[in-house]
Structure formats: C-alpha cells, structure tokens
Amino acid sequence: MIAVDQVHPLLSDLSSSLNKLLILPSDFEGKTKMREWLSRLSKMGAADELTEQQARQLHFDLESSYNSFMAALPSAGT
C-alpha cells in the first residue's frame, strides 16, 4: 500500500491508539513519528502515492517505533 488514501487511515488509527496508552510519554518516538507522517500525508492528495524512498522510510519508522514500543512495555513479573 502506497496510496495516501490507503495509508492515512491506518496511521491515523495507530496514532490514536498510541495516544490512548498512558504508559507512553507524550514525546514517545512512535507518537512523534506518526504525527510527522500524518502531517506529511495530509499535504498530499488522496490519489497521490508514496515514492519508493518515502515508503522505505515509513517502513523503517514503523519498525523503529514498534521496537521502542516493545521496549517500553513492562516486563512480565515486574
């Protein structure tokens, strides 16, 4: 998926879910990255598509945010 109208709703849902988690600080990497991407996508048209470079960067940002999220979760038994 590289079209703005496909990617934007998913990132919006993800951003909303991250903002509901009280264990994450407001400056959490994933929240910041999703805000940046939503802002960038909002400036594009619905039929516009991400370039290969943008798609790779989005994938990298999502992976990085996921790893940060997993690290932020409390350990079992703690």
LINKA-V878616 format. One record per run of one state. SS is the DSSP state (alpha for helix, beta for strand, coil for the rest). FROM is the first residue (numbers start at 0). TO is the last residue. If there is no record, write none. Layout:
<<SS & FROM & TO> <SS & FROM & TO>>
This chain:
<<coil & 0 & 1> <beta & 2 & 2> <alpha & 3 & 19> <coil & 20 & 27> <alpha & 28 & 41> <coil & 42 & 47> <beta & 48 & 48> <coil & 49 & 50> <alpha & 51 & 71> <coil & 72 & 77>>
